[in-house]
């Protein structure tokens, strides 16, 4: 099924928002691959809508950095380079540490409540891992980190993190550096973050997040000559 054919009927929400949400999901799950052109007329025809809201939806995704508009050529799914991956993870660490610092300053009862919530997500991650539900695992992984940022109660941090989370999902879905060995560490490393948050020790939290989000253990060698990542799901 091609990217356009994977789109489904619209719901009762602002049309451009629904279209951008669908396109974003189809980019994340690989229906639209890096470098694919998204044709405005084809999308409008598939969804049986006018081209106006489709154009607005595409513009939203260009602003998010998921698509790139090329003059006189059209709109394409942005190809992710090794440098993009590094920047995404560096930015995630900065935002997550900022949110975590706010959390560590909360009282013990509130930290325990947040830690329990994150532990529950991590338990679900373990279940998804055992069932080899890789897409669900990736989404739970980002749910964990997004929940952490949301508990920082800083709307600007949350807003900045939302686009990074989408880009991170695309990286995990398309980058073969996320190997089976990495998945073996996913539950313990998240639990380590939880316990450090529970303790309120910001230095320990920062180190746990740095170790978790560090790319040192990943092999960034799955790129083409132009530096863009080759399409393909991680080895599963």
C-alpha positions in Angstrom: 0.0 0.0 0.0 1.5 3.4 -1.0 1.6 6.4 1.3 -1.4 8.1 -0.2 -3.5 4.9 -0.2 -2.8 4.4 3.5 -4.7 7.6 4.4 -8.3 7.1 5.8 -11.5 9.0 5.9 -11.5 12.3 7.9 -12.9 12.8 11.4 -14.9 15.8 12.8 -12.0 18.0 13.5 -10.4 20.9 11.6 -9.6 19.4 8.3 -6.0 20.6 8.0 -5.2 19.3 11.5 -6.6 15.8 10.7 -4.7 15.7 7.4 -1.5 16.7 9.1 -2.0 14.2 11.8 -2.6 11.4 9.3 0.4 12.4 7.2 2.6 12.6 10.3 1.6 9.0 11.3 2.2 7.7 7.8 5.7 9.3 7.9 6.4 7.7 11.3 5.2 4.2 10.2 7.1 4.4 6.9 4.2 4.5 4.5 5.9 7.6 3.2 9.6 7.0 3.0 12.4 9.5 3.3 12.7 11.3 0.0 9.2 10.5 -1.1 7.3 13.3 -2.7 3.8 14.0 -1.2 1.7 15.2 -4.0 -1.0 17.7 -2.9 -3.4 16.8 -5.6 -3.1 13.1 -4.9 -3.7 13.5 -1.2 -6.7 15.8 -1.8 -8.2 13.2 -4.2 -7.6 10.3 -1.8 -9.2 12.1 1.1 -11.9 13.7 -1.1 -11.2 17.2 0.1 -10.2 20.4 -1.6 -6.5 21.2 -2.0 -6.6 24.1 0.4 -6.6 22.2 3.7 -4.0 19.7 2.2 -1.8 22.7 1.4 -2.2 24.0 5.0 -1.4 20.5 6.4 1.7 20.2 4.3 2.8 23.6 5.4 2.3 22.6 9.1 4.6 19.6 8.5 7.2 21.7 6.7 7.2 24.0 9.8 7.7 20.9 12.0 10.7 19.9 10.0 9.2 16.6 8.8 8.8 17.7 5.2 10.9 20.0 3.0 9.5 22.2 0.3 11.7 22.5 -2.8 10.9 25.4 -5.2 9.4 24.3 -8.5 9.7 20.7 -7.4 7.2 20.1 -4.6 7.1 18.8 -1.0 9.2 15.8 0.1 9.7 13.7 3.2 12.9 15.0 4.8 15.7 12.5 4.8 17.4 12.1 8.2 21.1 12.4 8.3 23.5 11.2 11.0 23.9 14.8 12.1 20.1 15.2 12.4 20.0 12.1 14.7 22.8 13.6 16.8 21.1 17.0 17.1 17.7 15.4 17.9 19.2 13.5 20.8 21.3 16.4 22.1 18.2 18.6 22.1 16.1 15.9 23.8 18.7 15.7 26.6 18.7 19.4 27.2 14.9 19.6 27.4 14.5 16.4 29.5 17.1 17.6 32.0 15.4 20.9 32.3 12.1 19.3 33.0 13.7 16.7 35.3 15.3 19.5 37.4 11.8 20.9 38.0 10.5 17.5 39.0 13.4 16.9 41.4 12.5 20.1 43.3 9.0 18.8 44.0 8.1 17.2 47.4 8.8 13.5 48.0 5.1 12.5 47.7 4.7 14.2 44.3 8.0 12.7 43.0 6.8 9.3 44.1 3.5 9.8 42.2 5.4 10.7 39.1 7.9 7.9 39.5 5.0 5.4 39.9 3.4 6.7 36.7 6.7 6.4 34.8 7.2 2.9 36.2 3.8 1.8 34.9 4.8 3.0 31.4 8.1 1.1 31.7 6.2 -2.1 32.7 4.1 -1.7 29.5 7.4 -1.3 27.6 8.6 -4.6 29.0 5.4 -6.3 27.9 5.7 -4.9 24.4 9.3 -6.0 24.2 8.4 -9.5 25.3 5.7 -9.7 22.6 8.1 -8.2 20.0 5.6 -5.3 19.4 8.3 -3.0 18.1 6.1 -0.1 17.0 4.2 -0.1 20.3 7.5 -0.3 22.2 8.9 2.8 20.4 5.7 4.7 21.1 5.8 3.7 24.8 9.4 4.8 24.9 8.5 8.3 23.7 5.4 8.3 26.0 7.8 7.8 28.9 9.9 10.8 28.0 7.0 13.0 27.0 5.4 12.3 30.3 8.6 13.2 32.1 8.7 16.5 30.2 5.0 17.2 30.8 5.5 16.8 34.6 8.0 19.7 34.3 4.8 21.9 33.9 6.5 24.2 31.5 4.4 24.7 28.4 7.3 25.9 26.3 9.4 22.9 27.1 6.4 20.6 26.2 5.8 22.4 22.9 9.5 22.3 22.0 9.7 18.6 22.9 6.6 17.5 20.8 8.4 17.9 17.4 11.5 16.3 18.8 9.5 13.3 19.9 8.0 12.8 16.4 11.5 13.0 14.9 12.8 10.6 17.4 10.1 8.1 16.5 11.1 8.4 12.9 14.7 7.8 13.8 13.9 4.7 15.9 11.6 3.3 13.1 14.1 3.9 10.3 17.5 3.7 11.9 19.1 0.3 12.1 21.5 1.5 14.9 18.6 0.7 17.3 19.7 -2.9 17.5 18.4 -5.8 19.5 21.2 -5.1 22.0 19.8 -1.6 22.5 16.4 -3.0 23.2 17.8 -5.4 25.8 18.8 -2.3 27.8 15.6 -0.3 27.3 13.7 -1.3 30.4 16.6 -1.2 32.9 17.8 2.2 31.6 14.3 3.7 32.0 13.9 2.2 35.5 17.2 3.8 36.4 15.9 7.2 35.3 12.7 6.6 37.4 14.7 5.8 40.6 17.0 8.7 40.2 14.0 11.0 39.8 12.4 9.5 42.8 15.5 10.2 44.9 15.5 13.9 43.9 19.2 13.8 43.1 19.5 16.0 40.0 23.1 15.2 39.3 22.2 11.5 39.3 19.1 12.2 37.1 21.3 14.2 34.6 23.8 11.4 34.4 21.1 8.7 33.9 19.5 10.8 31.1 22.8 11.5 29.5 23.7 7.8 29.5 20.3 6.8 28.2 20.2 9.4 25.4 23.9 9.1 24.4 24.6 7.9 20.9 28.1 6.5 21.9 26.9 2.9 21.8 25.1 3.2 18.5 26.7 2.7 15.1 25.9 5.6 12.8 27.0 3.8 9.7 23.7 3.1 8.0 23.8 6.1 5.7 24.1 6.6 2.0 26.9 8.6 0.4 25.1 11.9 0.9 24.8 11.2 4.6 21.1 10.4 4.7 19.9 7.4 6.5 18.9 4.4 4.5 15.3 3.5 4.8 14.5 0.3 6.7 13.3 -0.8 10.1 15.7 -1.8 12.8 16.9 -5.3 12.9 14.2 -7.1 14.8 
